[in-house]
Amino acid sequence: MNKVPITVKGAKKLQDELYQLKSVDRPKVIDDIATAREHGDLKENAEYHAAREQQGFIEGRIKDIEGKLGNAVIIDVTVVNANGKVVFGATVDVADEETGDELSYQIVGEDEADIKNNMISIGSPIARALIGKEEGDVAEVQTPGGLRSLEIVEIRYI
């Protein structure tokens, strides 16, 4: 299976969720199932069925996270020698040359992408256009609205 890049912060977030699922949520749902079984007939026991459904969700999510972490390559951008270039994990401040709008993006893995928090996937058109560029360079990005020119104002490795 292919290795997938992930930031240190993204890996920590997944590890924390995995810990929560295994040490808190899983034992709680097991207790809920045991309690519901004590109420008698399982065919018409809504609490039992809800707890079993929750258990299935928890087990599926645990398997999903373990798979993601197993295929992850954790990249710490603070120790990467990027020589002033845009690399995976970098935070890039850009200015749209047409509108003058200033934006900031962090380039992250597919699973970490969250456009509301300005975290864009390494596979996105904007990230692909920015990778390898330096401060002062202009990245041409083809978007559904047309070609955009983004000037790189600052690159941070945080």
C-alpha positions in Angstrom: 0.0 0.0 0.0 1.2 3.5 -0.7 2.6 5.7 2.1 0.7 8.8 2.7 2.3 12.0 4.1 0.9 13.5 7.3 2.1 16.4 9.5 3.1 15.8 13.1 0.0 17.7 14.3 -2.2 15.6 12.1 -0.7 12.3 13.3 -1.1 13.5 17.0 -4.7 14.3 16.4 -5.3 10.8 15.0 -3.4 9.2 17.8 -5.5 11.1 20.4 -8.7 10.1 18.7 -7.5 6.5 18.6 -6.7 6.6 22.4 -10.2 8.1 23.1 -11.9 5.4 21.1 -10.0 2.5 22.6 -9.8 3.6 26.3 -13.0 5.5 26.8 -15.6 5.0 24.1 -15.1 1.2 23.5 -15.4 0.3 27.2 -18.5 2.5 27.6 -20.3 0.9 24.7 -19.5 -2.6 26.0 -21.0 -1.6 29.4 -24.1 -0.1 27.5 -24.6 -3.4 25.7 -24.3 -5.4 28.9 -26.8 -3.1 30.6 -29.2 -3.3 27.7 -29.0 -7.2 27.6 -30.2 -7.2 31.2 -33.5 -5.6 30.1 -34.6 -8.8 28.5 -35.9 -9.5 25.0 -33.2 -8.3 22.5 -35.5 -8.3 19.5 -37.4 -5.3 20.6 -34.7 -3.7 22.8 -33.9 -0.3 21.2 -31.1 0.5 23.7 -29.4 -2.8 22.8 -29.6 -2.1 19.0 -28.4 1.4 19.4 -25.4 0.3 21.5 -24.5 -2.4 19.0 -24.7 0.1 16.2 -22.4 2.5 18.1 -20.0 -0.4 18.8 -19.8 -1.0 15.0 -19.1 2.6 14.3 -16.4 2.7 17.0 -14.7 -0.5 15.8 -14.8 0.7 12.2 -13.3 4.1 13.1 -10.5 2.3 15.1 -9.7 0.2 12.1 -9.7 3.2 9.8 -7.4 5.3 12.1 -5.0 2.3 12.6 -4.9 1.9 8.8 -4.2 5.6 8.2 -1.4 5.7 10.8 0.1 2.4 9.5 0.4 3.9 6.0 1.5 7.4 7.2 4.8 9.0 6.7 5.0 11.6 9.5 6.8 14.7 8.2 8.0 17.4 10.7 8.3 20.5 8.6 10.3 22.2 11.4 13.3 19.9 10.8 13.1 19.6 7.1 15.8 21.6 5.2 13.6 23.2 2.6 16.1 25.9 1.5 13.3 28.5 1.4 11.0 26.5 -0.9 7.4 25.5 -0.4 7.3 21.9 0.8 4.8 19.6 2.4 3.7 21.0 5.8 4.8 24.6 5.0 2.5 27.5 5.7 2.4 29.8 2.7 1.1 33.4 2.6 0.1 34.4 -0.9 -1.4 37.5 -2.6 -3.8 37.1 -5.5 -2.3 39.4 -8.2 -5.7 40.2 -9.7 -7.7 41.0 -6.5 -4.9 41.8 -4.1 -6.5 39.4 -1.5 -3.9 37.9 0.9 -4.4 34.3 1.9 -2.5 31.8 4.0 -2.5 28.1 3.3 -0.8 25.2 5.1 -0.1 22.3 2.8 -1.1 19.0 4.5 -2.1 15.4 3.8 -5.4 14.4 2.2 -6.9 13.4 5.6 -5.9 16.6 7.3 -7.3 19.0 4.6 -9.8 21.5 6.1 -10.3 24.6 3.8 -12.2 26.4 6.7 -8.9 26.4 8.6 -6.8 27.1 5.4 -5.3 23.6 5.4 -5.2 22.4 1.8 -4.4 18.9 0.5 -1.0 18.2 -1.1 -3.0 17.0 -4.1 -5.0 20.2 -4.5 -4.4 22.4 -7.6 -3.2 25.3 -5.4 -0.8 23.1 -3.4 0.6 21.5 -6.6 1.2 25.0 -8.1 3.0 26.2 -4.9 5.3 23.2 -4.2 8.9 24.0 -5.1 8.4 27.8 -5.4 10.2 30.4 -3.3 9.2 33.8 -1.8 8.5 36.3 -4.6 7.6 33.6 -7.1 4.2 33.6 -8.8 2.2 30.4 -9.0 -0.3 30.0 -11.8 -3.3 28.0 -10.7 -6.0 26.8 -13.0 -9.3 27.0 -11.1 -13.0 26.5 -12.2 -13.2 30.4 -12.3 -10.2 30.7 -14.6 -6.4 31.1 -14.2 -5.3 32.7 -10.9 -1.9 34.1 -10.2 -0.7 33.8 -6.6 2.4 35.6 -5.5 4.2 34.0 -2.6 4.7 36.6 0.1 6.1 34.4 2.9 6.9 30.8 3.6 6.8 29.6 7.2 7.9 26.2 8.6 5.9 25.9 11.8 
